[in-house]
Amino acid sequence: MRGPHDRRSVAKGLVEDAILSEKSDTVQFERFGFVKVEKRTPEKIVCVYTHD
């Protein structure tokens, strides 16, 4: 996931399992900001930072 401070940075973290069934492509990560979900698999979630 690209971070809010450097457009080329990658941030790794944990997310609740509920993201796998979330219908929206845009979600909010607490204490991080809004992200667009690009890819969802049970092993990996790929998101792109959009805004605070």
C-alpha positions in Angstrom: 0.0 0.0 0.0 1.3 3.4 -0.8 1.5 5.7 2.2 0.3 9.3 2.7 3.7 10.9 3.2 5.7 9.5 0.2 3.9 8.5 -2.9 6.4 5.7 -3.5 6.4 4.3 0.0 4.9 0.9 1.0 3.1 0.4 4.3 2.3 -3.1 5.6 -0.1 -3.9 8.4 -3.0 -5.9 9.6 -6.7 -5.6 8.5 -9.9 -7.2 9.8 -11.2 -10.2 7.8 -14.4 -8.2 7.1 -12.5 -6.4 4.3 -12.8 -9.6 2.2 -16.6 -9.2 2.0 -16.7 -5.4 1.9 -18.6 -4.3 -1.3 -17.1 -0.8 -1.5 -13.8 -0.2 -3.3 -13.0 2.7 -0.9 -12.5 2.0 2.8 -11.1 3.9 5.7 -8.1 2.6 7.7 -8.1 4.0 11.2 -5.3 6.4 12.0 -4.2 6.2 8.3 -6.8 7.6 5.9 -8.9 6.4 3.0 -7.6 3.8 0.6 -8.9 2.2 -2.7 -8.9 -1.5 -2.6 -7.1 -2.7 -5.8 -7.0 -6.5 -5.1 -8.4 -8.9 -2.5 -7.4 -12.4 -1.9 -7.4 -14.3 1.4 -3.6 -14.0 1.6 -3.1 -10.4 0.5 -5.0 -7.1 0.2 -3.5 -4.4 -2.1 -4.7 -0.9 -1.5 -3.7 2.6 -2.8 -3.8 5.6 -0.5 -6.3 8.3 -1.6 -6.6 10.9 1.2 -6.8 11.6 4.9 
